[in-house]
């Protein structure tokens, strides 16, 4: 493999030989054409999309689920003869 390092001939300019330039092009082309990590990246993107969909769904359904449990608590409380109250902090209680 040719030497791809750059030699500094003056404090302001980099001088690159043609052999070094060909080596640099070779390294860049190998990097561009390398697909060894593509599968891992694809799996990471799919996992990210699934997690994002779950977060959106749970956020959207959070109020619905909370009110469903409050309704179930109300039904149980009334079934045993109590008075159901939902407090300001979201907790519920059944008083007799």
C-alpha distances in whole Angstrom, upper triangle without the diagonal:
4,7,9,12,15,17,21,23,26,28,28,25,21,19,16,14,14,10,10,12,10,7,10,12,9,10,14,14,13,15,18,18,18,21,21,24,26,29,29,30,32,34,34,35,38,39,40,42,44,44,45,48,49,50,51,54,55,55,57,59,60,63,64,64,66,69,69,69,71,74,73,74,77,78,78,80,83,83,84,87,85,84,80,78,75,74,72,69,69,70,73,77,80,83,86
4,6,9,12,14,18,19,23,25,25,22,18,16,12,11,10,7,7,9,8,6,9,11,10,10,14,15,14,16,19,19,20,23,24,26,28,31,31,31,34,36,36,37,40,41,41,43,46,46,47,49,51,51,53,55,56,57,59,61,61,65,66,65,67,70,70,70,73,75,75,76,79,80,80,82,85,85,86,88,86,85,81,80,76,75,73,70,70,72,75,78,81,84,88
4,6,9,11,14,16,20,21,22,19,15,14,11,10,10,7,6,9,9,7,9,12,11,11,14,16,16,17,20,21,21,25,25,26,29,32,32,32,34,37,36,37,40,41,41,43,46,46,46,49,51,51,52,55,56,56,58,60,61,64,65,65,66,69,70,70,72,75,75,75,78,80,80,81,84,85,86,88,85,84,80,78,75,74,72,69,69,71,74,77,80,83,87
4,7,10,13,16,18,20,19,17,13,12,9,9,10,8,4,7,8,5,6,9,9,9,11,14,14,15,17,19,19,23,23,25,27,30,30,29,32,34,34,34,38,39,38,40,43,43,43,46,48,48,49,52,53,53,55,57,58,61,62,62,63,66,67,67,70,72,72,73,76,77,77,79,81,82,83,85,83,81,78,76,72,71,69,66,66,68,71,74,78,81,84
4,7,10,13,15,16,17,14,10,10,8,10,12,10,7,9,11,9,8,12,13,12,13,16,17,17,19,22,22,25,26,26,29,32,31,31,34,36,35,36,39,40,39,41,44,44,44,47,49,48,50,53,53,53,55,58,58,61,63,62,64,67,67,68,70,72,72,73,76,77,78,79,82,82,83,85,83,81,78,75,72,71,68,65,66,68,71,74,77,80,84
4,7,10,12,13,13,10,7,7,6,8,11,11,7,9,12,11,10,13,15,14,15,18,19,19,21,24,24,27,28,29,31,34,34,33,36,38,37,37,41,41,40,43,46,45,45,48,50,49,51,54,55,54,56,59,59,62,64,64,65,68,69,69,71,73,74,74,77,79,79,80,83,84,85,86,84,82,79,76,73,71,69,66,66,69,72,75,79,82,85
4,6,9,11,12,9,6,6,7,9,12,12,10,12,15,14,13,17,18,18,19,22,23,23,25,27,28,31,32,32,34,38,37,36,39,42,40,41,44,45,44,46,49,49,49,52,53,53,54,57,58,57,60,62,62,65,67,67,68,71,72,72,74,76,77,77,80,82,82,83,86,87,88,89,87,85,82,79,76,74,72,69,69,71,75,78,82,84,88
4,6,7,8,7,5,6,9,11,15,16,13,14,18,17,16,19,21,20,21,24,26,25,27,30,30,34,34,35,37,40,39,38,41,43,42,42,46,46,45,47,50,50,49,53,54,53,55,58,59,58,60,63,63,65,68,67,68,71,72,73,74,77,77,78,80,82,83,84,86,88,88,90,87,85,82,79,76,74,71,69,69,71,75,78,82,84,88
4,7,8,7,7,7,10,12,15,17,15,16,19,19,19,21,24,23,24,27,28,28,30,33,33,37,38,38,40,43,43,41,44,47,45,46,49,50,49,51,54,53,53,56,58,57,58,61,62,61,63,66,66,69,71,71,72,75,76,76,78,80,81,82,84,86,86,87,90,91,92,93,91,89,85,83,79,77,75,72,73,75,78,82,85,88,92
4,5,6,7,9,12,15,18,20,18,19,22,22,21,24,26,26,26,29,31,30,32,35,35,39,40,40,41,45,44,42,45,48,46,46,50,51,49,51,54,54,53,56,58,57,58,61,62,61,63,66,66,68,71,71,71,74,76,76,77,80,81,81,83,86,86,87,89,91,92,93,90,88,85,82,78,77,74,71,72,74,78,81,85,87,91
4,6,8,11,14,17,21,22,19,20,24,24,22,25,27,26,26,30,31,30,32,35,35,38,39,39,41,44,43,41,44,47,45,45,49,49,47,50,53,52,51,54,56,55,56,59,60,59,61,64,63,66,68,68,69,72,73,73,75,78,78,79,81,83,83,84,87,88,89,90,87,85,82,79,75,74,71,68,69,72,75,78,82,85,88
4,7,10,13,17,20,22,19,19,23,23,21,23,26,25,25,28,30,29,30,33,34,37,38,38,39,43,42,40,43,45,43,43,47,48,46,48,51,50,49,53,55,53,54,57,58,57,59,62,62,64,67,67,67,70,72,72,74,76,77,77,80,82,82,83,86,87,88,89,86,84,81,78,74,72,70,67,68,71,74,77,81,84,87
4,6,10,13,16,18,15,15,19,20,18,20,23,22,22,25,27,26,27,31,32,35,36,36,37,41,40,39,41,44,42,42,46,47,45,47,50,50,49,52,54,53,54,57,58,57,59,62,62,64,67,67,68,70,72,72,74,76,77,78,80,82,82,83,86,87,88,90,87,85,81,78,75,73,70,68,69,71,75,78,81,84,88
4,6,10,13,15,12,12,16,16,14,17,19,19,19,22,24,23,25,27,28,32,33,33,35,38,38,36,39,41,40,40,44,45,43,45,48,48,47,50,52,51,52,55,56,56,58,61,61,63,65,65,66,69,70,71,73,75,76,76,79,81,81,82,85,86,87,88,86,84,80,78,74,72,70,67,68,70,74,77,80,83,87
4,7,10,12,10,10,14,14,13,16,18,18,19,21,23,23,25,27,29,32,33,34,35,39,39,37,40,43,41,42,45,46,45,47,50,50,49,52,54,54,54,58,59,58,60,63,63,66,68,68,69,72,73,73,75,77,78,79,81,83,84,85,87,88,89,91,88,87,83,80,77,75,73,70,71,73,76,80,83,86,90
4,7,8,6,6,10,11,10,12,15,15,16,18,20,20,22,24,25,29,30,31,33,36,36,35,38,40,39,40,43,44,43,45,48,48,48,51,53,52,53,56,57,57,59,62,62,65,67,67,68,71,72,72,74,76,77,78,80,82,82,83,86,87,88,90,87,86,82,80,76,75,72,70,70,72,75,79,82,85,89
4,5,5,6,9,10,11,12,14,15,17,18,20,21,23,24,26,30,31,32,34,37,38,36,39,42,41,41,45,46,45,47,50,50,50,53,55,54,55,58,60,59,61,64,64,67,69,69,70,73,74,74,76,79,79,80,82,84,84,86,88,89,91,92,90,88,84,82,79,78,75,73,73,75,78,81,85,88,91
4,5,5,6,9,10,10,12,14,15,16,18,20,21,22,24,28,30,31,32,36,36,35,38,41,40,40,43,45,44,46,49,49,49,52,54,54,55,57,59,59,60,63,64,67,68,68,70,73,73,74,76,78,78,80,82,84,84,86,88,89,90,92,90,88,84,82,79,78,75,73,73,75,78,81,85,88,91
4,5,5,6,9,10,11,12,14,15,17,19,20,21,22,26,28,29,31,34,35,34,36,39,39,39,42,44,43,45,48,49,49,51,53,53,54,57,58,59,60,63,63,66,68,68,69,72,73,73,75,77,78,79,81,83,83,85,87,88,89,91,89,87,84,82,78,77,75,72,72,74,77,81,84,87,91
4,5,5,6,9,10,11,12,14,15,17,18,20,21,25,26,27,29,32,33,32,34,37,36,37,40,42,41,43,46,46,46,49,51,51,52,54,56,56,58,60,61,64,65,65,66,69,70,70,73,75,75,76,79,80,80,82,84,85,86,88,86,84,81,79,75,74,72,69,69,71,74,78,81,84,87
4,5,5,6,9,10,11,12,14,15,16,18,20,24,25,27,28,31,32,31,33,36,35,35,39,40,39,41,44,45,44,47,49,49,50,53,54,54,56,58,59,62,63,63,65,68,68,69,71,73,74,75,77,79,79,81,83,84,85,87,85,83,79,77,74,73,70,68,68,70,73,77,80,83,86
4,5,5,6,9,10,10,12,14,15,16,18,22,24,25,26,30,31,30,32,35,35,35,38,40,39,41,44,44,44,47,49,49,50,53,54,54,56,58,59,62,63,63,65,68,68,69,71,73,73,75,77,79,79,81,83,84,85,87,85,83,80,78,74,74,71,69,68,71,74,77,80,83,87
4,5,5,6,9,10,11,12,14,15,16,20,21,23,25,28,29,28,30,33,33,33,36,38,37,39,42,43,43,45,47,47,49,51,53,53,54,57,58,61,62,62,63,66,67,67,69,72,72,73,75,77,77,79,81,82,83,85,83,82,78,76,72,72,70,67,67,69,72,75,78,81,85
4,5,5,6,9,10,11,12,14,15,19,20,22,23,27,27,26,28,31,31,31,34,35,35,37,40,40,40,43,45,45,46,48,50,50,52,54,55,58,59,59,61,63,64,64,67,69,69,70,73,74,75,76,79,79,81,82,80,79,75,73,69,69,66,64,64,66,69,72,75,78,82
4,5,5,6,9,10,10,12,14,18,20,21,22,25,26,25,27,30,30,30,33,35,34,36,39,39,39,42,44,44,45,47,49,49,51,53,54,57,58,58,60,63,63,64,66,68,69,70,72,74,74,76,78,79,80,82,80,79,75,73,69,69,66,64,64,66,69,72,75,78,82
4,6,5,6,9,10,11,12,16,17,19,21,24,25,24,26,29,29,29,32,34,34,35,38,39,39,41,44,44,45,47,49,49,51,53,54,57,58,58,60,63,63,64,66,68,68,70,72,73,74,75,78,78,80,82,80,79,75,73,69,69,67,64,64,66,69,72,75,78,82
4,6,5,6,9,10,11,14,15,17,18,22,22,22,24,27,26,27,30,31,31,33,36,36,37,39,41,41,43,45,46,47,49,51,52,55,56,56,57,60,61,61,63,65,66,67,69,71,71,73,75,76,77,79,77,76,72,70,67,66,64,61,61,63,66,69,72,75,79
4,5,5,6,9,10,13,15,16,17,21,21,20,22,25,25,25,28,30,29,31,34,34,34,37,39,39,40,43,44,44,46,48,49,52,54,53,55,58,58,59,61,63,64,65,67,69,69,71,73,74,75,77,75,74,70,68,64,64,62,59,59,61,64,67,70,73,77
4,5,5,6,8,12,14,16,16,20,21,20,22,25,25,25,28,30,30,31,34,35,35,37,39,40,40,43,45,45,46,49,50,53,54,54,56,58,59,59,62,64,64,65,68,69,69,71,74,74,76,78,76,74,71,69,65,65,63,60,60,62,65,68,71,74,78
4,5,5,6,10,11,13,15,18,19,18,20,23,23,24,27,28,28,30,32,34,34,36,38,39,40,42,44,44,46,48,49,52,53,53,55,58,58,58,61,63,63,64,67,68,68,70,72,73,74,76,74,73,70,68,64,64,62,60,59,61,64,67,70,73,76
4,6,5,9,10,11,12,16,17,16,18,21,21,21,24,25,25,27,30,30,31,33,35,36,37,39,41,41,43,45,46,49,50,50,52,54,55,55,58,60,60,61,64,65,65,67,69,70,71,73,71,70,66,65,61,61,59,56,55,57,60,64,66,70,73
4,6,8,11,12,12,15,17,15,17,20,20,20,23,25,25,26,29,30,30,32,34,35,35,38,40,40,41,44,45,48,49,49,51,53,54,54,57,59,59,60,63,64,64,66,68,69,71,73,71,69,66,64,60,60,58,56,55,57,60,63,66,69,73
4,6,9,11,11,14,16,15,17,20,20,20,23,25,25,26,29,30,31,32,35,36,36,38,40,41,42,44,46,49,50,49,52,54,54,55,58,59,59,61,63,64,65,67,69,69,71,73,71,70,66,65,62,61,60,57,56,58,61,64,67,70,74
4,6,8,9,12,13,13,15,17,18,19,21,23,23,25,27,28,29,31,33,34,35,37,39,40,41,43,44,47,48,48,50,53,52,53,56,57,57,59,62,62,63,65,67,67,69,71,69,68,65,63,60,60,58,55,54,56,59,62,65,68,71
4,6,5,8,10,10,11,14,15,16,18,20,20,22,24,25,26,28,30,31,32,34,36,37,38,40,41,44,45,44,47,49,49,50,53,54,54,56,58,59,59,62,64,64,66,68,66,65,61,60,57,57,55,53,51,53,56,59,62,65,68
4,6,7,9,10,11,13,14,16,18,19,20,22,23,25,26,28,29,31,32,34,35,37,38,40,41,44,45,44,46,49,49,49,52,54,53,55,57,58,58,60,63,63,64,67,65,64,61,60,56,56,55,52,51,52,55,58,61,64,67
4,6,6,6,9,10,11,13,15,16,17,19,20,21,23,25,26,27,29,31,32,33,35,36,37,41,41,41,43,46,45,46,49,50,50,51,54,55,55,57,60,60,61,64,62,61,57,56,53,53,51,48,47,49,51,55,57,61,64
4,6,5,6,9,10,11,12,14,15,17,18,20,21,23,24,26,27,29,30,32,33,35,36,39,40,39,41,44,44,44,47,49,49,50,53,54,54,56,59,59,60,63,61,60,56,55,52,52,50,48,46,48,51,54,56,60,63
4,5,5,6,9,10,11,12,14,15,17,18,20,21,23,24,26,27,29,30,32,33,34,38,38,37,40,42,42,42,45,47,46,48,51,51,52,54,56,56,58,60,59,58,54,53,50,50,49,46,45,46,49,52,54,58,61
4,5,5,6,9,10,11,12,14,15,16,18,20,21,22,24,26,27,28,30,31,32,36,37,35,38,41,40,40,43,45,45,46,49,50,50,52,54,55,56,58,57,56,52,51,48,48,47,44,42,44,46,50,52,56,59
4,5,5,6,9,10,10,12,14,15,16,18,20,21,22,24,26,27,28,30,31,35,35,35,37,40,39,40,43,44,44,46,48,49,50,52,54,54,56,58,56,55,51,50,47,47,45,42,41,43,46,49,52,55,58
4,5,5,6,9,10,11,12,14,15,17,18,20,21,23,24,26,27,29,30,33,34,33,36,38,38,39,41,43,43,44,47,48,48,50,53,53,55,57,55,54,50,49,46,46,45,42,41,43,45,48,51,54,57
4,5,5,6,9,10,11,12,14,15,17,18,20,21,22,24,26,27,28,32,32,31,33,36,36,36,39,41,40,42,45,45,45,48,50,50,52,54,52,52,48,47,44,44,43,40,39,40,43,46,48,52,55
4,5,5,6,9,10,10,12,14,15,16,18,20,21,22,24,26,26,30,31,30,32,35,35,35,38,40,39,41,43,44,45,47,49,49,51,53,51,50,46,45,42,42,41,38,37,38,41,44,47,50,53
4,5,5,6,9,10,10,12,14,15,16,18,20,21,22,24,25,29,29,29,31,34,34,35,37,39,39,40,43,44,44,46,49,49,51,53,51,50,46,45,41,42,40,37,36,38,41,44,47,50,53
4,5,5,6,9,10,11,12,14,15,16,18,20,21,22,24,27,28,27,29,32,32,32,35,37,37,38,41,42,42,44,46,47,49,51,49,48,44,43,40,41,39,37,35,37,39,42,45,49,52
4,5,5,6,9,10,11,12,14,15,16,18,20,21,22,26,26,25,27,30,30,30,33,35,34,36,39,40,40,42,44,45,46,48,47,46,42,41,38,38,37,34,33,34,36,40,42,46,49
4,5,5,6,9,10,11,12,14,15,16,18,20,21,24,25,24,26,29,29,30,32,34,34,36,38,39,40,42,44,45,46,48,46,45,41,40,36,37,35,33,31,33,36,39,42,45,48
4,5,5,6,9,10,11,12,14,15,16,18,20,23,23,23,25,28,28,29,31,33,33,35,37,38,39,41,43,44,45,47,45,44,40,39,36,36,35,33,31,33,35,39,41,45,48
4,5,5,6,9,10,11,12,14,15,16,18,21,21,21,23,26,25,26,29,30,30,32,35,35,36,38,40,41,42,45,43,42,38,37,34,35,34,31,29,31,33,36,39,42,45
4,5,5,6,9,10,11,12,14,15,16,20,20,19,21,24,24,25,27,29,29,31,33,34,35,37,39,40,41,43,41,40,36,35,32,32,31,28,27,28,31,34,37,40,43
4,5,5,6,9,10,11,12,14,15,18,19,19,21,24,24,25,27,29,29,31,33,34,35,37,39,40,42,43,41,40,36,35,31,31,30,28,26,28,31,34,37,40,44
4,6,5,6,9,10,11,12,14,17,17,17,20,22,22,23,26,27,27,29,31,32,33,35,37,38,40,42,40,38,35,34,30,31,30,28,26,28,30,33,36,39,43
4,5,5,6,8,10,10,12,15,15,15,17,20,20,20,23,25,25,26,29,30,30,32,34,35,37,39,37,36,32,31,28,29,28,25,23,25,27,30,33,36,40
4,5,5,6,8,10,10,14,15,14,16,19,19,20,22,24,25,26,28,30,30,32,34,35,37,38,36,35,31,30,26,26,25,23,21,23,26,29,32,35,39
4,6,5,6,9,10,13,14,14,16,18,19,20,22,24,25,26,28,30,31,32,34,35,37,38,36,35,31,29,26,27,25,23,21,24,26,30,32,36,39
4,5,5,6,8,11,11,11,14,16,16,18,20,21,22,24,26,27,28,30,31,32,34,36,34,33,29,28,25,26,25,23,21,23,25,28,30,34,37
4,5,5,6,9,10,9,11,14,14,15,17,19,20,21,23,25,26,27,29,30,32,33,31,30,26,25,22,23,22,20,18,20,21,25,27,31,34
4,6,5,8,10,10,11,14,15,16,18,19,21,22,24,25,27,28,30,31,33,34,32,30,26,24,21,21,20,18,16,19,21,25,27,31,34
4,6,7,8,10,11,13,14,16,17,18,20,22,23,24,26,27,29,30,32,33,31,30,26,24,21,22,21,20,17,20,22,25,28,31,34
4,6,5,6,9,10,10,12,14,15,17,18,20,21,23,24,26,27,29,30,28,27,23,22,19,21,20,19,16,18,19,23,25,28,31
4,5,5,6,9,10,11,12,14,16,17,18,20,21,23,24,26,28,29,27,25,21,20,16,17,17,15,13,15,16,20,23,26,29
4,5,5,6,9,10,10,12,14,15,16,18,20,21,22,24,26,27,24,22,19,17,14,15,15,14,11,14,15,18,21,24,27
4,5,5,6,9,10,11,12,14,15,17,19,20,21,23,25,26,24,22,19,18,15,17,17,17,13,15,16,19,21,24,27
4,6,5,6,9,10,11,12,14,15,17,18,20,21,23,24,23,21,18,17,15,17,17,16,13,14,14,18,19,23,26
4,5,5,6,9,10,11,12,14,16,16,18,20,22,23,20,19,15,14,11,13,13,12,9,10,11,14,16,20,23
4,5,5,6,9,10,10,12,14,15,16,18,20,21,19,17,13,13,10,13,14,14,10,11,11,14,16,19,22
4,5,5,6,9,10,11,13,14,15,17,19,20,19,17,14,14,13,16,17,17,13,13,13,15,16,20,22
4,5,5,6,9,10,11,12,14,15,17,18,17,16,12,13,11,14,16,15,11,11,10,12,14,17,20
4,5,5,6,9,10,10,12,14,16,16,14,13,9,9,8,11,13,13,9,9,7,10,11,15,17
4,5,5,6,9,10,11,12,15,15,14,13,10,11,10,14,16,16,13,13,10,12,12,16,18
4,5,5,6,9,10,11,13,14,13,13,11,12,12,16,18,18,14,13,11,12,12,15,17
4,5,5,6,9,10,11,12,11,10,8,10,10,13,16,16,13,11,8,8,8,12,14
4,6,5,6,8,10,11,9,8,6,8,9,13,16,17,14,12,9,9,8,11,13
4,5,5,6,9,10,10,10,9,12,13,17,20,20,17,16,12,12,10,13,14
4,6,5,7,9,9,10,9,12,14,17,20,21,17,15,12,11,9,12,12
4,5,6,6,5,6,6,10,12,15,18,19,16,14,10,9,6,8,9
4,5,5,5,6,7,11,14,17,20,21,19,17,13,12,9,10,10
4,6,8,10,11,14,17,20,23,24,21,19,16,14,11,12,12
4,6,9,11,14,17,20,24,24,22,19,15,13,10,10,9
4,7,10,13,16,19,23,24,22,19,16,13,9,9,7
4,6,10,13,16,19,20,19,16,12,9,6,5,5
4,7,10,13,16,18,16,14,11,8,6,5,6
4,7,10,13,15,13,11,7,6,5,6,9
4,6,10,12,10,9,6,6,7,8,11
4,7,8,6,6,4,7,9,11,15
4,6,5,5,6,8,11,12,16
4,5,7,9,11,15,16,20
4,6,9,12,15,17,21
4,7,10,13,16,20
4,7,11,13,17
4,7,10,13
4,6,10
4,7
4
